[in-house]
């Protein structure tokens, strides 16, 4: 189980298929920041998402971070553990 799954209390497979899910978007965003993989590679590993979908998810998540303090706290907690 990965750090994000532990902190979120659910397996990635549970929230990955939900378009616009902030937890899914957070995992995709953290993957781009910390993995060094391309959007295409992350999309493939995330269940076959297209790179454009990954990019849009990351943009959506970054916009949410500007407004949602609880999401920032959750993201910071996971980042500290990585």
N, C-alpha and C positions, 0 to 999 in steps of 0.2 A: 504494500500500500504506500502511495506517495504522500509527501507532506501535506499537499492540498487536500487529498482525500481524508486524511486523519483530521485535519482542522475543520473541514466542512462536514464531516460526519456521514459521508456517503461516497460510494465509488464513482469514479469518473463516468463509467458506463451508464449510470443512472441519470446524470444531468447532461451528458454530452449531446444527446439527440435533441435537446430542447433549444430551439432557435431563440437567441436573445437572452438565454439564461446568464445572469451575471457571473455565476460561478464558473460556467464553461468559458465565458469570455475572459475571466481572470486567469484561468489556467493557460489559455492560449497566449495571453499577454505576457505572463511570467515565462512561458516557454521561449518566446522570442527574445526576451531580455536576458535570460540566463543560459540558454542552450547553444546559441551560435548556429542554430539551424535556420534554414530559409522558411518563408511562409509555406511554400509548397511542401517541404519536408514535414513541417509541423502538421499541416493539413492531412497528409498521408497517415501520420502516426495517430492523429486524433480521430480516425475513423473514416478517412477518405474525403475530408473537406477540401474544397478548391481553395487555392491560395487567396483568391479574392474574398471568399467568405471569411477566412482567417483574418485578413487585413481589416475587413469591415467590423468584425467582432472586436478587434483590438481598438479600433477607433471608437466604437460604441462604449467599450469599457473605460477608456481614458476620459471620455466625456462624463461618464457616470462618476468616476473618481473625483472629479472637480466638485461635485455636488453632494456626494454621499459619504459622510464621515465614517459611518460604520463599515462601509466597504473598504475605505482607506485603512482603517484599523486592522481589518481582517487580512488585507493584502500585505500590510507591513509585518504582521505577525508571521505570515508564511514566508515572506522574503527573509526575515531574520533567521529562519530555520533552514534555509537553503544554503 
